[in-house]
Amino acid sequence: PQPERAEIRPQPAEPAPAAALDEDEADDAPRSVTAPTLQPPVARPPRPGNGQPLPPQPSGAEMSEETLANLAEAAKKAKRLTLMQLTERTCKWPVGDPATDDFWFCGLPSAPGKPYCETHVSVAFQPMSSRRDRRSSGGR
């Protein structure tokens, strides 16, 4: 039979006495730091979408009178959908400021393979040559 071992438990170490610091060392000694108090979050104005700036919107001077008339007609017929009401078959043309309650999407049937109705496709997808020609002729 083996002799029983006495159970040895480690004892906590005694804290070391604080060393006396001379005045020069006292300035460099670490100080206790208190945690910063948390301030309530500052309310920020709502940002559109994911915080990205809105894409530039075509101005009336860059569009033909026919296009402007078509846009006015599309606005009258628009279904004024919310983001949650959009589907793959509805026009996703945004109207208004997304930071306000008066923001909506066109909602008319979209052109095949496009995110917008025919009227908004004519504004969004213009050939470069026609935009250049219009600019050089004074916007018309």
Secondary structure as GFF3:
##gff-version 3
##sequence-region A 1 140
A	DSSP	alpha_helix	23	28	.	.	.	ID=ss1
A	DSSP	three_ten_helix	60	62	.	.	.	ID=ss2
A	DSSP	alpha_helix	65	77	.	.	.	ID=ss3
A	DSSP	three_ten_helix	83	85	.	.	.	ID=ss4
A	DSSP	beta_strand	94	95	.	.	.	ID=ss5
A	DSSP	beta_strand	104	105	.	.	.	ID=ss6
A	DSSP	alpha_helix	118	124	.	.	.	ID=ss7
A	DSSP	alpha_helix	128	136	.	.	.	ID=ss8
###
